[in-house]
């Protein structure tokens, strides 16, 4: 019976089209994303900087009053930087909603400090020393970092990522989310020359959107020594977060439609072509027919998608290496890449089974396609309009949860990758959806006439 | 293209009106096509209401400008699937059952048969689109006002109406061209859903601007695609072998 189903599938032009389009979407989009402008910078440096020049030594102190918790890695704090341009050397002491106080420098060094509201950076020659305080009186050292000699920019900065952190393979793919933080008691003291004292931000201070692709639309507000700064972006160094490997699965969301259609075709083609009667005459047990169809359709989609995904991975890697994503920072794909390739194939196969189950249950291939297309794509299109909590809940409980299996490295927050810390849970949810559809289809098939 | 030979049956008094009435009857007597206008309107209103109930101007999702007019009409992205399905089924249903040969025997001038089909679809879709968009706005506005969004006026309503009607006509055109339900529906859904999703993936505003959507230049793009599909579909309908 499996051989019969396989023969029917093999000779169905629509099914072959589906497989062809699915593989094309996987490979084509991976190539589209991974090729392009050469030499993507291996860092992200995008934030709002309210700064003034610092000719020699000096100390900047600020109290962080509030910070909008837009992302666990949203940053608000004080910074010394060689200039208000992306990529310049820096040392930054900042608070985060999810990871406490950090001292970072050079896109490389990351030191955790005690969480406190008072932040201080002291520059002496080529070294910056960071300290925090809970009351503004007693200061706890956090660490020190090297900075270049000569004049620097010093000031307050705020930034926030919008989704998965990482160095994106295309700069336009960096997702940001504006976050606002308020500071007060901002004082800058310069012991030499002449012991100049810079007060709260006002005259002499400038605001720059460092590394921004478009100018900020939000103005900073300074009232009575209190400063509100709004910025978006991220400050992140040369760490391979897996986005380079995940490029191979960019096309999954497009490949879903042909996968679903193939699942429905396996059934609806029988009714349309009139072979349904012969099929059920040859094997009157409905459950067996449905199981054979599911096995053949699922394994075909799984095999095709796995091959296409692997090809996408192998084709995209050299392209990305040519653009500067090279070892050692961007090492060879980890073993997780295998889970990503097979997981993507499993997601597409399960969606095909869902299509088959739904088409059987509704006895209309077209209705099943329409329903599943809406269920899969409407949440994606509407996500930017919804509050993050609602959008995430929608993605986590629906069939899209299966995409969690594509996560290559643990990150904090994900768009289109629900269930951040448990990739297999997402796949299990999709399995449950597919099983429910197949059971509903079986119930209909048993109850009703062929 | 030649007029039908006089048969033993009574000729319809006004061929075009008769053709329209026949299409109208077919549309409303099939369970699937008769239910779809209601399903489409209900899906649009329900999703719009859900999005408006969940929307919150204080959240970060709205920080860089989520348009309340877009929020109230967001159900269009769900309802369009049902409108497309209706447009497709009106045509491909006849090819599947073989009814098309009788339709063309009754109305031998094929442009008239195709025009009657399009007119009947339009007559069924227009009220459904009005109900869908009207219901979405009527339900969404108080919800948005309750959350503190600014009033939107009538912005976006015309675009959404046009979008839904064009989607149904696109379904008709593509179905007349491809004749298979699955193929036509898949093509239409891919045209509607994949460009905005691809634009989201590539994070490229240039892509997003050219996606067929109810806002911006979306209706103009969709109108162009629909016209092309209708012309191609009508050509195949008029010239091709019906069986």
Boltz contact constraints between the chains, C-beta under 6 A:
constraints:
  - contact:
      token1: [A, 70]
      token2: [B, 60]
      max_distance: 6.0
  - contact:
      token1: [A, 172]
      token2: [B, 203]
      max_distance: 6.0
  - contact:
      token1: [A, 172]
      token2: [B, 204]
      max_distance: 6.0
  - contact:
      token1: [A, 173]
      token2: [B, 203]
      max_distance: 6.0
  - contact:
      token1: [A, 177]
      token2: [B, 60]
      max_distance: 6.0
  - contact:
      token1: [A, 178]
      token2: [B, 63]
      max_distance: 6.0
  - contact:
      token1: [A, 250]
      token2: [B, 201]
      max_distance: 6.0
  - contact:
      token1: [A, 253]
      token2: [B, 197]
      max_distance: 6.0
  - contact:
      token1: [A, 254]
      token2: [B, 194]
      max_distance: 6.0
  - contact:
      token1: [A, 257]
      token2: [B, 190]
      max_distance: 6.0
  - contact:
      token1: [A, 261]
      token2: [B, 186]
      max_distance: 6.0
  - contact:
      token1: [A, 265]
      token2: [B, 182]
      max_distance: 6.0
  - contact:
      token1: [A, 365]
      token2: [B, 182]
      max_distance: 6.0
  - contact:
      token1: [A, 366]
      token2: [B, 85]
      max_distance: 6.0
  - contact:
      token1: [A, 366]
      token2: [B, 181]
      max_distance: 6.0
  - contact:
      token1: [A, 366]
      token2: [B, 185]
      max_distance: 6.0
  - contact:
      token1: [A, 369]
      token2: [B, 185]
      max_distance: 6.0
  - contact:
      token1: [A, 370]
      token2: [B, 81]
      max_distance: 6.0
  - contact:
      token1: [A, 370]
      token2: [B, 85]
      max_distance: 6.0
  - contact:
      token1: [A, 373]
      token2: [B, 81]
      max_distance: 6.0
  - contact:
      token1: [A, 373]
      token2: [B, 189]
      max_distance: 6.0
  - contact:
      token1: [A, 374]
      token2: [B, 78]
      max_distance: 6.0
  - contact:
      token1: [A, 374]
      token2: [B, 81]
      max_distance: 6.0
  - contact:
      token1: [A, 377]
      token2: [B, 193]
      max_distance: 6.0
  - contact:
      token1: [A, 378]
      token2: [B, 77]
      max_distance: 6.0
  - contact:
      token1: [A, 378]
      token2: [B, 78]
      max_distance: 6.0
  - contact:
      token1: [A, 380]
      token2: [B, 197]
      max_distance: 6.0
  - contact:
      token1: [A, 381]
      token2: [B, 77]
      max_distance: 6.0
  - contact:
      token1: [A, 381]
      token2: [B, 196]
      max_distance: 6.0
  - contact:
      token1: [A, 382]
      token2: [B, 74]
      max_distance: 6.0
  - contact:
      token1: [A, 385]
      token2: [B, 66]
      max_distance: 6.0
  - contact:
      token1: [A, 385]
      token2: [B, 71]
      max_distance: 6.0
  - contact:
      token1: [A, 385]
      token2: [B, 74]
      max_distance: 6.0
  - contact:
      token1: [A, 386]
      token2: [B, 54]
      max_distance: 6.0
  - contact:
      token1: [A, 387]
      token2: [B, 56]
      max_distance: 6.0
  - contact:
      token1: [A, 387]
      token2: [B, 59]
      max_distance: 6.0
  - contact:
      token1: [A, 387]
      token2: [B, 61]
      max_distance: 6.0
  - contact:
      token1: [A, 388]
      token2: [B, 61]
      max_distance: 6.0
  - contact:
      token1: [A, 390]
      token2: [B, 54]
      max_distance: 6.0
